[in-house]
Amino acid sequence: MSSLKQKTLAGLSWSFADNFASQGIAFTVQVILARLIDPEEFGVVTMIAIFIALSITFIDSGFGQALIRKKNCTQADYSTVFFFNLAIGIVLYILLYFSAPLVADFFNEPRVSPILRVAGLVLIINAASVIQLTLLIKNIDFKTKTKISLSAELLSGGIAIVMAFRGFGIWSLVARSVLVPLFTAVFIWLSGKWHPAWIFSIKSFKELFGFGYKLLLSTLINTASRNIYSLIIGKFFSAATLGFYGRAEQFNNIFSSTLTTNIQRVSYPVLASIQDDPEKLKKGYRKLIKSTMMVAFSLMLGLAAVAEPLITVLIGEQWLPCVPYLQLMCFASMLYPLHAMNLNAITVKGRSDLFLKLEIIKQIIDVPLILIGIFLGVEALLIGSIVMSFACYFLNSYYSANLIHYSTGEQLWDILPLLTVAGAVSLLVWGVTFLHMNNWATLMIQVAAGAGLTVGIYEAMKQPDYKEMKQIVLQTIHKLV
């Protein structure tokens, strides 16, 4: 178990280095662009998000997780998936290209058509590099991935900022969305660690697709659900409102999605390797959930507490309407890492059928909440997402409990002290806003107080999971240095 622990810690260190450094660069670029480009133009770009996201999901077709889960993959497996992905990417781009005018008509926004045709190129680009990225994750080689991600973000961000300064406006955003995957693909091919052979195995395809197609359907449903709000806001509200929503989502994702993605992509291959040892599997999940939720609760509730001064300081008062959106998103997304880990348990045990069943049930529950939001407004839509987040957790954990013998009650008992600490600290941090100081002073005092109180409380509690997280953070800093 010690070698597994070392592998996990090393993977987490580089994974966090990759995501936080890459997301940090991306976030900085977005902050600069938000000061140069109007909220309405951000909204127009966000309108196409669901179409790009669904298409990218189709390209992987669930094969990525199938390859990670399979213990002895062959060149035939990888090459078969590569050529299938590439073919799907080309077909989907052609479909997007010709349907772009219809999408523009749906939103009553003519700028959507040319933007979708250019941004859609990411489908072919991603298809050309998805196997190489899957191999890096399967081998827990996040050191290489970190170098590639940072280089791609720096180059694309620099180009986008120069374009924005020269008055390209909305096309600066489009260029960045295409250049990030383009540079990633170029660098990953230049690294030369894997290249396809001219093989397409029907046997490999059937075996991998037999497991992966259920994950594909599940991921499509989940992706549509996560992006449906953008579609609804773009259709029933204004482009500016969608721009505010998109900026709130960007701030939220810096912490929520980054944390969830890191935990999910590192834990899945590691825990898949011990899927046949129930005792080790439960122990691994319990430790992972406690450590992760300690961070998730502190980050998300803390972000909700500092939202107003943070938005004002970083991107200006013209973006203040996105503050309540961001705060509501934080409450919904603080459970996302918990969702991901329980769903990982289901996938690790090979139950892609159950994964699909759960996604269908959850989307049926979500329909009335979305309809209420359409009639009552964006904030009502986001309150519905909080209700949905809690409902999803109970569903996911109920079914995963039977597979890893770690019940919902045990999980809640483990994370309740962590939620209590984070909630109490965040309330105190939020109280600083009532001192009515300038935004810079308020933000600095809030961040210092929040970090100091959290660390102080956990140090005093001598919490074992805190000590492990502290080790991961120190390793991550060491890797970055």
Backbone torsions as a table, in degrees:
resi	resn	phi	psi	omega
1	MET	NA	-25.5	-178.5
2	SER	-65.9	-40.7	178.3
3	SER	-66.5	-36.3	177.1
4	LEU	-65.1	-41.8	179.2
5	LYS	-63.0	-43.7	179.2
6	GLN	-63.0	-40.9	179.3
7	LYS	-64.0	-41.2	179.3
8	THR	-65.7	-46.8	-179.3
9	LEU	-62.9	-41.0	178.1
10	ALA	-64.1	-43.4	178.8
11	GLY	-62.7	-44.7	179.4
12	LEU	-63.4	-41.2	-179.4
13	SER	-59.1	-51.5	-179.2
14	TRP	-70.7	-33.7	179.0
15	SER	-64.9	-44.6	177.3
16	PHE	-66.4	-39.1	177.0
17	ALA	-59.5	-44.9	179.3
18	ASP	-60.0	-56.6	-173.1
19	ASN	-69.4	-46.5	-176.9
20	PHE	-69.5	-38.5	177.5
21	ALA	-68.6	-46.2	179.3
22	SER	-64.0	-46.7	179.1
23	GLN	-65.5	-33.6	177.5
24	GLY	-62.6	-43.1	177.4
25	ILE	-65.4	-46.6	-179.9
26	ALA	-60.3	-40.7	-179.7
27	PHE	-64.4	-44.2	178.8
28	THR	-60.8	-42.8	178.1
29	VAL	-61.8	-44.2	-179.6
30	GLN	-64.9	-36.2	177.8
31	VAL	-62.9	-44.3	178.8
32	ILE	-64.1	-45.2	-179.5
33	LEU	-64.9	-34.3	179.8
34	ALA	-65.1	-25.3	177.7
35	ARG	-84.5	-13.0	-177.2
36	LEU	-108.7	-18.2	-173.3
37	ILE	-124.2	141.1	-177.2
38	ASP	-68.6	149.9	176.2
39	PRO	-54.9	-34.9	-178.7
40	GLU	-62.5	-38.9	-179.4
41	GLU	-69.9	-34.9	172.6
42	PHE	-61.4	-39.7	-179.6
43	GLY	-63.1	-39.8	179.8
44	VAL	-62.9	-42.5	178.6
45	VAL	-65.6	-37.5	-179.7
46	THR	-65.6	-24.6	-179.2
47	MET	-58.6	-31.1	-176.3
48	ILE	-90.7	-0.5	-172.3
49	ALA	-57.8	-43.5	-175.4
50	ILE	-66.1	-34.7	-178.6
51	PHE	-70.7	-40.5	177.6
52	ILE	-68.4	-44.7	-177.1
53	ALA	-62.8	-43.7	179.7
54	LEU	-65.5	-39.5	-179.9
55	SER	-65.8	-40.3	178.9
56	ILE	-64.4	-37.0	177.6
57	THR	-62.8	-40.7	177.8
58	PHE	-60.3	-36.6	-175.6
59	ILE	-62.5	-43.6	-179.9
60	ASP	-72.5	-36.4	175.8
61	SER	57.2	25.8	179.7
62	GLY	78.6	-1.3	-177.5
63	PHE	-69.2	-32.2	-177.5
64	GLY	-57.4	-51.4	179.9
65	GLN	-68.2	-32.9	177.5
66	ALA	-63.6	-41.3	178.7
67	LEU	-67.9	-38.1	179.5
68	ILE	-66.7	-40.0	-177.1
69	ARG	-71.7	-34.3	-178.9
70	LYS	-70.0	128.4	-171.9
71	LYS	-76.4	-36.0	-176.5
72	ASN	-122.7	80.2	179.8
73	CYS	-81.3	145.5	-179.8
74	THR	-109.5	169.1	175.1
75	GLN	-59.4	-35.0	178.2
76	ALA	-62.7	-39.3	178.1
77	ASP	-61.2	-52.3	-176.3
78	TYR	-65.2	-43.9	-177.9
79	SER	-66.7	-39.6	178.6
80	THR	-59.9	-47.3	-179.7
81	VAL	-65.9	-39.2	179.9
82	PHE	-58.3	-51.3	-176.9
83	PHE	-68.7	-33.9	176.0
84	PHE	-65.1	-46.2	179.0
85	ASN	-59.0	-44.4	-178.4
86	LEU	-63.0	-43.1	178.7
87	ALA	-62.7	-44.5	178.8
88	ILE	-62.7	-40.9	179.7
89	GLY	-60.6	-43.4	179.5
90	ILE	-66.0	-44.7	179.8
91	VAL	-61.6	-44.8	-179.0
92	LEU	-66.1	-36.7	177.9
93	TYR	-64.0	-41.0	178.4
94	ILE	-61.4	-43.4	178.3
95	LEU	-62.0	-43.8	178.5
96	LEU	-64.1	-39.6	-178.0
97	TYR	-59.6	-47.6	-175.9
98	PHE	-81.1	-19.9	178.7
99	SER	-93.0	-4.1	-177.9
100	ALA	-54.0	-43.9	178.5
101	PRO	-61.7	-33.3	178.8
102	LEU	-68.1	-38.7	177.1
103	VAL	-64.2	-41.7	178.3
104	ALA	-61.9	-39.9	177.8
105	ASP	-66.1	-38.0	180.0
106	PHE	-58.9	-43.3	-179.6
107	PHE	-88.6	-6.1	-175.0
108	ASN	55.6	44.0	-177.9
109	GLU	-139.0	98.7	-174.5
110	PRO	-61.2	-25.0	-178.9
111	ARG	-67.1	-19.0	-177.4
112	VAL	-63.5	-36.5	-174.1
113	SER	-60.3	-57.3	179.6
114	PRO	-65.9	-31.8	179.5
115	ILE	-64.9	-44.4	-179.9
116	LEU	-63.9	-37.5	-179.7
117	ARG	-66.4	-34.7	178.4
118	VAL	-80.5	-48.0	-178.2
119	ALA	-63.0	-28.0	-179.5
120	GLY	-64.8	-14.7	178.0
121	LEU	-61.1	-20.7	179.3
122	VAL	-62.7	-21.8	-179.5
123	LEU	-64.6	-46.2	179.3
124	ILE	-70.1	-39.8	-179.2
125	ILE	-62.8	-47.1	-179.8
126	ASN	-63.6	-39.2	-179.5
127	ALA	-61.1	-30.5	-177.5
128	ALA	-77.9	-10.2	-176.5
129	SER	-129.8	2.7	-173.9
130	VAL	-65.9	-34.8	-179.7
131	ILE	-69.1	-42.3	179.0
132	GLN	-61.1	-40.5	178.4
133	LEU	-67.7	-38.1	176.9
134	THR	-61.7	-40.6	178.7
135	LEU	-63.9	-39.0	177.9
136	LEU	-63.1	-40.2	179.4
137	ILE	-70.0	-43.7	-179.5
138	LYS	-59.8	-38.6	-179.8
139	ASN	-88.1	3.0	-177.4
140	ILE	52.5	39.8	179.7
141	ASP	-96.8	71.4	-177.8
142	PHE	-83.9	-8.3	175.7
143	LYS	-65.1	-48.5	178.0
144	THR	-63.9	-43.1	-178.9
145	LYS	-62.7	-36.5	179.3
146	THR	-61.7	-46.8	-179.0
147	LYS	-61.6	-41.9	-179.5
148	ILE	-66.9	-45.9	-177.9
149	SER	-62.0	-45.2	-179.2
150	LEU	-62.9	-43.4	179.4
151	SER	-62.7	-43.6	-179.4
152	ALA	-64.5	-42.7	-179.1
153	GLU	-66.7	-41.6	-179.3
154	LEU	-64.0	-47.9	-177.8
155	LEU	-65.4	-48.7	-178.0
156	SER	-66.5	-38.6	178.6
157	GLY	-64.4	-43.0	178.4
158	GLY	-61.3	-43.6	179.1
159	ILE	-63.3	-43.4	-179.1
160	ALA	-63.0	-41.2	-179.9
161	ILE	-65.7	-43.4	177.7
162	VAL	-60.4	-43.0	178.4
163	MET	-62.0	-41.6	-179.8
164	ALA	-65.0	-41.3	178.0
165	PHE	-63.9	-29.8	-179.5
166	ARG	-89.7	8.5	171.6
167	GLY	89.3	18.3	179.8
168	PHE	-78.4	-12.2	173.1
169	GLY	54.9	-120.8	-174.3
170	ILE	-59.5	-29.5	-178.7
171	TRP	-72.3	-18.2	172.9
172	SER	-64.6	-40.9	179.3
173	LEU	-67.5	-41.5	-179.6
174	VAL	-65.7	-43.9	-179.9
175	ALA	-58.7	-44.0	-179.5
176	ARG	-63.5	-40.2	-178.3
177	SER	-64.2	-27.7	179.5
178	VAL	-88.9	-37.2	-174.1
179	LEU	-71.8	-31.9	179.2
180	VAL	-58.8	-55.6	178.4
181	PRO	-66.9	-29.7	179.6
182	LEU	-64.8	-49.8	178.7
183	PHE	-64.5	-37.6	177.5
184	THR	-59.4	-46.8	-179.7
185	ALA	-63.1	-43.4	-179.7
186	VAL	-61.3	-47.4	-177.3
187	PHE	-67.4	-37.1	-177.6
188	ILE	-71.7	-31.2	175.4
189	TRP	-73.5	-36.4	178.5
190	LEU	-67.3	-27.7	178.5
191	SER	-64.3	-25.7	170.1
192	GLY	66.3	24.3	-177.2
193	LYS	-81.7	-23.0	175.8
194	TRP	-151.1	138.5	173.9
195	HIS	-135.5	146.5	-178.0
196	PRO	-71.4	149.8	169.9
197	ALA	-99.6	160.0	-179.2
198	TRP	-78.6	70.9	-177.5
199	ILE	-133.0	136.9	167.9
200	PHE	-137.0	107.7	-175.4
201	SER	-99.4	117.4	176.8
202	ILE	-62.5	-37.4	179.5
203	LYS	-62.3	-47.1	178.5
204	SER	-62.2	-43.1	-178.6
205	PHE	-59.5	-47.7	-178.4
206	LYS	-63.4	-42.0	-178.5
207	GLU	-63.8	-48.8	-177.1
208	LEU	-72.3	-39.1	-178.8
209	PHE	-70.8	-28.1	178.0
210	GLY	-59.7	-35.7	175.4
211	PHE	-87.7	-39.5	-169.7
212	GLY	-77.5	-26.5	-172.5
213	TYR	-66.9	-31.3	177.6
214	LYS	-69.6	-38.0	175.0
215	LEU	-66.4	-35.6	176.9
216	LEU	-60.4	-50.6	179.7
217	LEU	-60.8	-41.9	178.9
218	SER	-62.1	-45.0	-178.1
219	THR	-68.1	-37.3	176.5
220	LEU	-60.7	-45.6	178.7
221	ILE	-61.8	-45.4	-179.0
222	ASN	-64.9	-41.7	179.6
223	THR	-65.2	-42.9	177.0
224	ALA	-61.0	-41.0	179.9
225	SER	-63.4	-43.4	-177.9
226	ARG	-69.0	-26.8	-177.5
227	ASN	-104.1	-3.6	-176.2
228	ILE	-64.7	-30.6	179.7
229	TYR	-63.2	-40.2	177.6
230	SER	-63.0	-40.9	178.6
231	LEU	-62.5	-45.9	-178.7
232	ILE	-66.2	-45.7	-179.1
233	ILE	-64.9	-40.6	178.3
234	GLY	-64.2	-33.4	-178.3
235	LYS	-82.5	-45.9	-171.2
236	PHE	-100.5	-12.0	179.0
237	PHE	-124.3	-166.3	-175.5
238	SER	-91.7	163.2	176.4
239	ALA	-63.6	-34.4	178.6
240	ALA	-65.1	-42.1	177.5
241	THR	-60.8	-41.4	177.5
242	LEU	-64.7	-35.3	176.5
243	GLY	-62.9	-43.4	177.1
244	PHE	-63.6	-43.1	178.4
245	TYR	-60.8	-44.2	-179.4
246	GLY	-62.7	-39.4	178.7
247	ARG	-68.4	-39.7	177.1
248	ALA	-61.3	-41.5	179.8
249	GLU	-64.7	-37.1	178.9
250	GLN	-63.5	-45.3	178.2
251	PHE	-63.2	-42.2	179.7
252	ASN	-63.2	-42.4	-176.2
253	ASN	-68.8	-26.3	179.1
254	ILE	-53.4	-38.8	-179.3
255	PHE	-99.3	-51.7	-172.6
256	SER	-66.1	-57.7	-176.8
257	SER	-66.6	-37.1	179.8
258	THR	-62.7	-46.2	179.7
259	LEU	-64.4	-46.1	-178.8
260	THR	-61.8	-45.8	-178.8
261	THR	-62.2	-44.2	179.2
262	ASN	-58.8	-50.9	-177.4
263	ILE	-63.6	-42.3	-175.3
264	GLN	-67.3	-46.7	-173.5
265	ARG	-75.6	-25.1	176.2
266	VAL	-84.4	-43.2	-175.1
267	SER	-69.3	-33.6	-175.2
268	TYR	-61.7	-54.5	179.3
269	PRO	-65.7	-34.1	-179.6
270	VAL	-68.1	-49.0	-177.7
271	LEU	-72.7	-27.9	175.2
272	ALA	-62.3	-29.4	-179.1
273	SER	-73.0	-16.3	178.0
274	ILE	-119.5	26.0	-175.9
275	GLN	-61.5	-22.7	-176.8
276	ASP	-94.7	6.3	178.6
277	ASP	-118.4	92.1	-173.8
278	PRO	-55.7	-39.8	-177.3
279	GLU	-66.5	-47.2	177.8
280	LYS	-64.8	-37.0	-177.8
281	LEU	-64.3	-47.1	179.2
282	LYS	-63.5	-44.6	-179.9
283	LYS	-60.2	-42.4	179.6
284	GLY	-63.9	-43.3	179.8
285	TYR	-66.2	-41.5	-177.9
286	ARG	-62.2	-45.8	179.1
287	LYS	-63.4	-41.6	-178.6
288	LEU	-65.3	-43.0	-178.6
289	ILE	-65.7	-44.4	-178.9
290	LYS	-64.6	-44.3	-179.2
291	SER	-66.2	-43.2	-176.8
292	THR	-67.9	-44.5	-176.6
293	MET	-71.3	-24.2	172.3
294	MET	-59.0	-43.1	179.5
295	VAL	-75.2	-44.5	-175.0
296	ALA	-61.1	-47.6	-179.9
297	PHE	-61.8	-44.1	-178.5
298	SER	-64.8	-44.3	-177.8
299	LEU	-67.9	-48.4	-172.2
300	MET	-73.5	-42.6	177.6
301	LEU	-70.2	-33.9	175.7
302	GLY	-65.2	-41.0	178.5
303	LEU	-63.2	-40.8	177.2
304	ALA	-61.3	-36.9	-177.9
305	ALA	-69.8	-33.3	-175.9
306	VAL	-102.8	10.0	-170.3
307	ALA	-55.8	-48.3	-173.5
308	GLU	-65.0	-54.0	178.2
309	PRO	-64.1	-32.8	-179.8
310	LEU	-63.2	-48.7	179.9
311	ILE	-62.4	-44.9	-177.4
312	THR	-63.3	-44.3	-177.5
313	VAL	-68.3	-42.9	-172.0
314	LEU	-82.8	-45.4	-174.1
315	ILE	-123.1	0.7	170.6
316	GLY	100.0	161.7	-175.6
317	GLU	-66.4	-21.7	179.8
318	GLN	-64.8	-14.7	-179.4
319	TRP	-101.9	7.2	-178.3
320	LEU	-57.3	-31.6	177.8
321	PRO	-58.2	-16.6	-179.3
322	CYS	-85.6	-5.7	-177.8
323	VAL	-60.1	-53.3	179.3
324	PRO	-62.5	-31.2	176.4
325	TYR	-62.5	-45.8	-178.6
326	LEU	-63.2	-43.4	-178.6
327	GLN	-62.1	-42.7	178.9
328	LEU	-67.0	-38.8	177.9
329	MET	-60.7	-37.1	-178.9
330	CYS	-61.5	-41.2	-179.8
331	PHE	-68.5	-34.3	178.6
332	ALA	-72.9	-40.8	-170.5
333	SER	-89.4	-5.4	179.8
334	MET	-65.5	-19.3	178.3
335	LEU	-95.1	-3.5	-176.3
336	TYR	-57.5	-43.1	178.0
337	PRO	-60.9	-34.3	178.7
338	LEU	-67.6	-40.0	174.5
339	HIS	-56.7	-50.3	-173.5
340	ALA	-60.9	-41.3	-177.4
341	MET	-70.2	-36.9	176.8
342	ASN	-69.7	-37.1	176.0
343	LEU	-69.2	-35.0	175.4
344	ASN	-58.9	-39.2	-179.9
345	ALA	-61.4	-40.5	179.7
346	ILE	-66.0	-41.1	-179.0
347	THR	-70.9	-42.2	179.6
348	VAL	-58.2	-37.0	179.7
349	LYS	-82.2	6.2	174.0
350	GLY	80.4	13.8	-176.2
351	ARG	-95.8	62.3	178.2
352	SER	-66.2	-24.6	176.5
353	ASP	-65.7	-41.1	178.1
354	LEU	-68.5	-37.7	176.6
355	PHE	-56.1	-48.0	-179.8
356	LEU	-64.9	-43.3	179.8
357	LYS	-58.7	-43.7	-179.9
358	LEU	-63.6	-41.5	179.9
359	GLU	-62.8	-40.2	179.2
360	ILE	-64.6	-45.2	179.4
361	ILE	-60.1	-43.7	-176.9
362	LYS	-65.9	-36.8	-179.7
363	GLN	-73.1	-30.3	174.7
364	ILE	-64.3	-41.7	177.8
365	ILE	-63.9	-34.7	-174.1
366	ASP	-73.8	-24.9	-174.3
367	VAL	-55.4	-53.2	-179.5
368	PRO	-62.7	-32.6	178.8
369	LEU	-66.0	-38.3	178.1
370	ILE	-67.6	-42.3	179.7
371	LEU	-61.5	-39.9	176.9
372	ILE	-61.8	-41.7	180.0
373	GLY	-63.4	-36.9	178.8
374	ILE	-59.7	-40.3	-177.1
375	PHE	-82.8	-31.8	-173.6
376	LEU	-101.2	-13.2	176.4
377	GLY	116.3	175.4	-173.4
378	VAL	-64.8	-39.4	-179.1
379	GLU	-65.3	-38.8	176.5
380	ALA	-64.2	-37.0	177.6
381	LEU	-60.5	-41.8	-178.2
382	LEU	-75.4	-32.4	173.8
383	ILE	-63.0	-39.4	175.1
384	GLY	-60.3	-34.8	179.6
385	SER	-68.5	-29.3	176.2
386	ILE	-68.1	-46.4	176.8
387	VAL	-57.6	-43.2	-178.6
388	MET	-64.8	-37.5	-179.0
389	SER	-62.5	-43.8	179.4
390	PHE	-68.7	-40.1	178.4
391	ALA	-62.1	-41.7	179.7
392	CYS	-63.3	-39.9	179.9
393	TYR	-61.1	-47.3	-177.9
394	PHE	-64.1	-36.0	176.5
395	LEU	-66.6	-49.9	-178.5
396	ASN	-59.7	-47.6	-175.3
397	SER	-71.1	-31.7	179.1
398	TYR	-61.5	-43.4	-177.4
399	TYR	-81.2	-33.8	179.4
400	SER	-70.8	-26.1	-177.7
401	ALA	-58.6	-37.2	-179.2
402	ASN	-71.0	-20.2	-177.0
403	LEU	-92.1	-34.3	-177.8
404	ILE	-117.1	2.9	176.4
405	HIS	58.2	41.4	178.2
406	TYR	-131.3	94.6	-168.3
407	SER	-72.9	165.4	176.6
408	THR	-59.3	-43.0	179.4
409	GLY	-60.1	-43.1	178.0
410	GLU	-63.8	-42.3	179.3
411	GLN	-61.6	-47.2	-179.0
412	LEU	-62.9	-39.3	178.6
413	TRP	-64.4	-36.5	179.7
414	ASP	-70.1	-36.0	-173.8
415	ILE	-96.6	-12.2	-177.7
416	LEU	-58.8	-44.5	177.6
417	PRO	-61.5	-34.4	-179.4
418	LEU	-68.3	-40.2	177.3
419	LEU	-65.8	-38.5	179.9
420	THR	-63.0	-45.6	179.3
421	VAL	-62.9	-49.3	-178.0
422	ALA	-63.0	-41.0	-179.9
423	GLY	-64.2	-44.5	-179.6
424	ALA	-64.5	-44.6	180.0
425	VAL	-63.7	-42.0	-178.0
426	SER	-66.1	-36.7	176.7
427	LEU	-63.2	-41.8	177.7
428	LEU	-65.3	-41.0	179.2
429	VAL	-64.3	-44.2	178.5
430	TRP	-60.8	-34.3	-179.4
431	GLY	-62.0	-22.8	178.9
432	VAL	-60.9	-29.3	-178.4
433	THR	-62.9	-22.9	-178.8
434	PHE	-79.5	-3.0	175.4
435	LEU	-79.3	-12.8	174.8
436	HIS	57.0	46.0	173.0
437	MET	-91.1	176.1	176.8
438	ASN	-69.2	161.7	-171.2
439	ASN	-62.1	-39.5	-179.7
440	TRP	-62.2	-47.4	-179.1
441	ALA	-64.5	-43.0	179.6
442	THR	-58.6	-47.5	-177.6
443	LEU	-63.7	-44.7	-178.2
444	MET	-64.5	-41.8	179.2
445	ILE	-66.5	-41.0	179.6
446	GLN	-61.5	-47.5	-178.3
447	VAL	-64.3	-45.5	-179.6
448	ALA	-63.9	-44.5	-179.1
449	ALA	-65.4	-43.7	-178.8
450	GLY	-63.0	-47.9	-179.9
451	ALA	-65.2	-45.1	-178.4
452	GLY	-63.5	-44.9	179.7
453	LEU	-64.9	-43.4	-178.5
454	THR	-63.1	-49.8	179.7
455	VAL	-62.8	-43.6	-178.9
456	GLY	-60.7	-43.2	-179.5
457	ILE	-65.1	-45.7	-177.9
458	TYR	-71.1	-32.6	175.1
459	GLU	-64.3	-42.2	-179.8
460	ALA	-66.7	-36.0	179.6
461	MET	-74.0	-17.4	-176.8
462	LYS	53.1	47.3	-175.7
463	GLN	-73.4	123.1	-178.3
464	PRO	-59.5	-40.7	-179.1
465	ASP	-67.6	-33.1	175.2
466	TYR	-62.9	-41.5	-179.7
467	LYS	-62.5	-39.0	177.9
468	GLU	-67.0	-41.7	178.3
469	MET	-64.3	-37.6	177.2
470	LYS	-60.4	-40.7	177.9
471	GLN	-62.8	-42.5	-180.0
472	ILE	-63.2	-44.1	-179.9
473	VAL	-62.1	-44.9	-179.9
474	LEU	-63.9	-38.7	177.1
475	GLN	-65.4	-39.9	179.7
476	THR	-62.8	-45.2	178.4
477	ILE	-61.2	-41.4	179.5
478	HIS	-61.6	-42.5	-180.0
479	LYS	-64.0	-42.7	-179.1
480	LEU	-64.5	-39.8	178.6
481	VAL	-66.4	NA	NA
